[in-house]
Amino acid sequence: MILSLIESTAINPSIKISFLLDFVIYIRVFAVIPLLFAAERILRLIIFKSLSHFIESGIVAGNNIEEYQVNLKYFGKHTDSGIINFIIIVIAYAIVIWGWSNIWKYYDMTSSLTSWQFSQNMKGQLSLSGYWYAFITIPIYLFFFSKLLWKFLLWAIILFKLSRMKLNLFPTHPDGSGGLGFIGHHQVYFGILGFIQSAIFSSEIASKVLYTDAVIEDFKFIILGYAMLVTFVLISPMFFFVRKLTLTKLNGILDYGVISHQYVSGFHDKWVNGNNPEGEKLLGNADIQSLTDMASGYEIIKTMLPLPVDIRKVVSLILIILVPFSPLILFVIPLNELLKALANFVF
């Protein structure tokens, strides 16, 4: 900000994109970077709760606890490793240098769109504020966003290791995922990664529509494809449990099928064939309730999912990723017309 004031690029009618009129700066600096700090703490808590639940619920028990603790040590060792942080910093600056050498420099030399990021006196040269943005602001963003990506990768590795362990899963568990439904619930919180990236992507689109000949319709399929791709990536660790949950369901159908058949056979013999030596009355008899409970348990097994995530959570992730694109509607529907439509809908 100070550098842009010194260079007279904060507000300058001769520049197409002044510093104070750049959507990307506002989103990246004032929204995304603070959100990255909050996201790091949220995801740390979610991962901790998930890992604790494996022990507290008894999904991991007995001889598996020692192997599980080895996985926990692996996660703790690599979460905030100084070596990993150094590597991330190196990668961040490598991306910036590559971007400058192969994209930004040539973009400024070939584009007629003037911006506060580039020198107004020499084509292909960054301004002072541009240098600060490129070599300070962007690396900070890349560093903290990459740390979140690293946490996601570590989380995926831990889930892969857990999927290869012997777990105490039950096909009649009420969550419909053998007891692993909590993983899918917690996985939704990783949608904040998609939300952050969508916010930057949305601001880039807004800038192109506002300052170039691009129209919002040019990006609708790109946005949709992006949302689908990011959602798939975020739920991809859930596929590690497909084989285990599928076997749990199939074994449950067979095992509970035997129990159900035995019970129904006895029920039929007693109440239909009349083999009731004690002369019990059918009305109010507990056998009816037991038959109903047996049917309910078997229905849970039949509807058990092969993934610890259901369609509602997938839809939630898609919506989280798409929310930052909602302001782009204003390029299609003017704000006053949108407010009138909302007022008519409410009143």
N, C-alpha and C positions, 0 to 999 in steps of 0.2 A: 504494500500500500504506500509506504513512505517513498520507495524507489519510483513508483509510478507517478507520484506527485512531483518528485524531482525532475523526472523526464517529461512531465506534462502529458502523460498518457492515461491518467486516471479518468478524466473526462476531456475528450478532444474531438471536436466535430470533424476534423480532417482524417481521423482514424475510424475505420468501419466498426471495429470492436474495441471499445475503450475498456480499461480495467474494471471500472465500476459497473459496466454493462455486460460483463462476461458471466453467463449463467454457470459455466463450468467451475469457475473460481469459487463462487458462492457455495456450490454444492460440495466440491471437493474439500475446501478449507473449513467452512463453517458448519457443514452438516456431516460429511463422511468421516473426516478424521476424528472428531469427538465421538461419533457413533462407533468407530473402531475400538476406542478405549472401552466403551461400555460393553460392546459385543464380546471382547476378550474375557471380561469378568463373567458375563452371563454364560458363555459357552464353557468356561472353566467349571462353574457351579453345576451346570447340566451334566457334564461328563462325570464329575465327581459323584453326583447323585445316582447316575446310571450305574457306574461301577460298584458303588456301595450296595445297590439294590440286588445285584447278582448274589451277594452273600446273605443279605438280610432276608431275601425271599426264599433262600434255599435252592435256587436254581443251580448254584455252584456249591457243592457240599462234599464232605468226606475227603477222599484221596485227591479230589480235584483242587482243593483249596491251595495246596502248595504250588501247583502249576499256575493257578490263577494269580497268586502273589508274584510269581515271576513276571507275568504279563504286566501287572501293576507297576513293578519296578522298572520295566522297559518303558512304560508310558511316562512315569515320573522322570526318568533319566533323560529322555529326549524332548520333554515338553519345553523347558526353558534352558536348553543347553546353550552355553556361550558359543560353542563352535557352530551350532545351527544358526544362531543369531548373526554371527559373522558371515556365514555363507549367504544368508538372506540379504544382508547389506551389500555384499559383493554383487549378487544377482540383480538387486535393485538398481545399482549404478551401472551395471553392464547393460541393462534394458534401456536406461536413460541415454547412455552414450550411443548405443546402437540406434535408438530412435532419432537422436539428433543427427547422426551421420547418414542415415538412410531414409528418413522421412521428413522431419521438421525442416531441415535446411533446404531441401529441394522443394518442399511445399511452399515455403516463403518465396523462393526464387521464381516459381512458376505461377503462383496464385496472385490475383489482383486484389484479394481480400486483405486489407491491412489490419494489423492487430497490435495491441500493446506488448505482446510477447516478443516482437521482432523490432530490430533497429529501424528507425524511419530514414536513416541516412545510408544504410548499406544492406542490400539484399542478401539473404542467407545468413544474417548475423543476429543473434539474440540481443534484446535490450537488457539493461541491468536487472530490471524486474523479471524479465524472461529467464535470465540465468538463475535468479533466485528460485523462481517457480520450477524450472527444469531440474536443478541440481540440489534443491533443498526440500521444496514442498512435495514434489512427485516421489522422490525416494522415501520420504516419511510415510506417505500413503502406501507405497509399495511394500515397505518394511512391515507395517502393522497389518496390512491386508494379507501379506504372505505368511505372517505368523498365524493368522486365523486359518489360512489354507493348510498350513503345516499341522495345526491341531486337528483339522478335519481329516487329514491323511493319517495321522497317528490314531485317531478314533476308528477309522476304517480298518487299520491294521489290527487293532485290538479286537474289533468285532470279528475279523477274519480268524484270528487265533481262537477266540471263544467259540466260533462256529465249529471248530475242529475238536473241541473238548466234549466230554460227556456231560450233558446238561440234564437237569431234572425237569423235563417238560411234560405237561399233561394235556391230553386232547380236550378234556372237559373244562379247561380253565375259562372263566367267564370273559376274558379279554379277546377270545377267539383266535389267539396266536400262541397257544400252548404255555402262556406265561411271559412271553417276550413282547407283549403289546406296549410295554413302557418304553422300549427302544424306539418304536415308531413315533410315539408321542414326543419323546425328547428330540428325535431327529428333525422335527418341524422347526425347532429353534435354530437349526443351522440355516434356515431360510434367510437369516439376517445377512449371510454372505451374498446371496442372490439379491437381496434388497439393496445392499450397499452398491453393488456393481450396477444394478438397474438404475439407481439414482444418478450415477455418473453417465451411464449410457443415455438416459432420458435427457439430461442437460446438454449432452453433445448433439442429440437430435434437435432439441429446441434451438440451439445455436445455429445449426445448419439451416433449419426452416426459416429462422428469423433473418439471417444474414446472407443466405444464398438463394438460388432458385429452387431448392428442394421443397417438396410438399410432404405433409405428414403421411399421405397415402403410400408414399414410396417405402415407408418403414414398417407398415402394419404386419407384413408376413415375417419380416426380420425379427420384430418384437415377439411375435407369437412363437417362432422357431426358437428364439433365444430362451424364452420362458420354459418351453418344453425341454430343451437341452439341459438347462441348469437344474430343473426339477429332477430329471433322470439322474444327473450326476449326484445330487444331494441324497437321493434315496437308494443309489446303487449299493451302498454297504448292506442294505437289507437283503439283497439277493444272496448273500453268504449263507443265510439261514434257510433257503428254499429247500434244500435236500433234507435237512434235519426236521423241519416242520412238516414236510410232505410225508416223511416216514412216520412221524408222530401221529399224523392224521390217519394214515393207512393202517398202522398198528392199532390205533384207537377204534377204528371202524370194525376191525376183526375182533379185538378183545372185548369191546363193549357189545359187539354183535352176539358173541357167545353168551355173555351175561344176560343180555336182553332176551335172547331166545329161551334161555333156561327159565327166566322169571315169567315170561309170557306163557311158556308151556305150563308152568305150575299154576298160573292164574287161570288159564283156559281149563285145565283139568279140575280146578277147584270150583270155579264159578259158572263155567259153561257145561261141563260134563257132570257137575253136581257131586264131585268127590270131596264132600265137606263134612267129615265125620263129627266135627264139633258143633255143627249147626249154626255157624256164624251168619249174621245178617249182612247183606251186601250194602245196604244204606248206611253211610257213615263209616264204612270199614276202611282201615288204613291201607288196605291193598290197592284201592283205587288211587289214592294219593301217591303211593309208591310207583304205580304204573305210569302216572303222569310225570313224576320226577325222572323216571327212567327214559321216557320219551323226550323230555326236555334236555337231558344230558346227551342223548344220542343226536339230537338236533344241533347242539353246540358243536359236536364233532363233525357233522356233515357240513356245517357252514364255516369251519375253521379255515383260516387263510394260510396260504403257503408263504406269506410274507408278514413280518411284524408291523405292517403299515397298511391301513385301509384307504379306500378311495377318498374319504373325507379329509384325511391328513394330506393326501396328494393334492387335492383341490386347494387346501389351505396353503400349501407351499406355493402353488401356482399364483394364488392371489397375493401372497406376500411379495413375490417377485414382480408382479404386474402393478402393484400399488404406485411405485414411483413414476410410472408412465401415465398415470391418470391426469396430471396437469396438462399433458399434450392435447387433451380434449379441447382446451381453450383455443387451439389453432383451427379447430373445426367448428366449434360452437362458441360464439362470443360470450363473455362472462355475463352480460346483462340478460341474454336470452336463456342461458343456463340457469341463472337465478330465478327467472320468471317461470321456467319449466318446473323447477324444484318447488317454488311457491304454489303453483297450481296443483302439483302432486300432493303437497302437504295439506293445503287448505281447500 
